[in-house]
Amino acid sequence: MGKLKTIGIGIAASLWTSASFAATEVHYWSFWNEPEPQAKVIKALIAEFEAANPGVKFKIAWNGRENQTTVRNALTGGANIDLMDADMDGLNGGIAGQGAALPLDDLLASASADSEAALSNELYAPLLANAKINGATSQVPYAFNTYQIFYNKGVLKNAGVNSVPVTWSEFVTAMTAVKDSGKNAIAVEGDIAFYNINWFNYLIARIAGPDFLLKAVEDKTGETWRDPAVRKALEFETALWSDGLIPAESKGYQWPAAQETVAFGETAAELVGSWLPTELADKVDDGFQWGAMNFPTVEDGAGNVDDMIIYAISYVVPKDAENAKIAKDFIRFALSKKSQTAMANEANIGVANAGVDWPGVLAESQQAVAGANVLLSENLGLKVAYTDYSKNVYEATHNKFFLGQITADEFVDQMVEQTINYWKNR
């Protein structure tokens, strides 16, 4: 990516005013690494907030992706942390879901930075629905990515694909046309299990509905894994490989090998998060046109094409924060239109404020979010409800199947056995 532009957001809006806080040091521990563009935006927002609130000074710890674990350990040791952020599903399975965070429903019900309307009215409603757990909203999302099939419009056009596939059969036909045109159809990073699991997540959601997966995990006999819907999803995945839509060499790819083939015009599409266009911004040609399609429906399936899996980042105020009022006021400020516009444009990421335009390369992702009936959590709720099972059983076993290391029969048998053992040892 190019250099980050200077951010001059000013005060977020005429209705946002200084709260006249006394001299205070606010401790903010962040999910981002300091060189990342999101961190640079947040630093600029903090500078604006401090300028509007003389005496308030933020002390920031840039902890990266393990921030929640770091925060929990620090809180146990008696540290004061006023504000933190982390991924939504991790928070729902951790600090927010386990009662270690302040409920923020009062903040969401209060006026936004831009109008007298409630802050909640300015955010995507399905996104906020994902942030509510155990009857309370103890986190407020501010940025998020969509999981969609991102593709090179030029490659599809040259293959004679002139409309976006909506059904699985249409998708397979389109990808077959790409392969027949001399290009690879689908990119897969062999070593990234949490990317590859989304093929099964979406297929099982489209075939049997988004609630099926949790039911399978919560069946202590494990027998739900023998449901015909599971077999059908596995067969569809297998066909992507056997029909040559995923190149065989993908099994040995190490990230970012596969996505770079998309950037270089060698491969048409990849099922991945909406961070992909940003990651490849310096590698694609000037004329490269990104498309983002929702995962297709499956004929006679129970799922909706508008249901989409997301990966969101949220603010949390720990329950014993010494400066909770300041932290809440900063969250309100950070969710203003001007603040969110800075986050969208400078970090090239989707944002929670529904009145803010996303960057041009993500325009189709924003359209999909606006049309979504439901925004689904990662691994269809498993990451929140059963975090260790989600990663160590579900993702790990699926990746062995996906890469051809075990058969469909072996996958089913292993999931049955591991589910039984999981509940015996829980």
Beta strands, then each sheet from edge to edge (+ up, - down):
strand 1: 24-30
strand 2: 56-62
strand 3: 83-87
strand 4: 132-133
strand 5: 136-137
strand 6: 140-152
strand 7: 184-186
strand 8: 267-273
strand 9: 290-293
strand 10: 308-316
strand 11: 350-351
strand 12: 375-376
sheet 1: 2+ 1+ 3+ 10- 6+ 8- 7-
sheet 2: 2+ 1+ 3+ 10- 12-
sheet 3: 2+ 1+ 3+ 10- 6+ 9-
sheet 4: 2+ 1+ 3+ 10- 6+ 11-
sheet 5: 4+ 5-
end
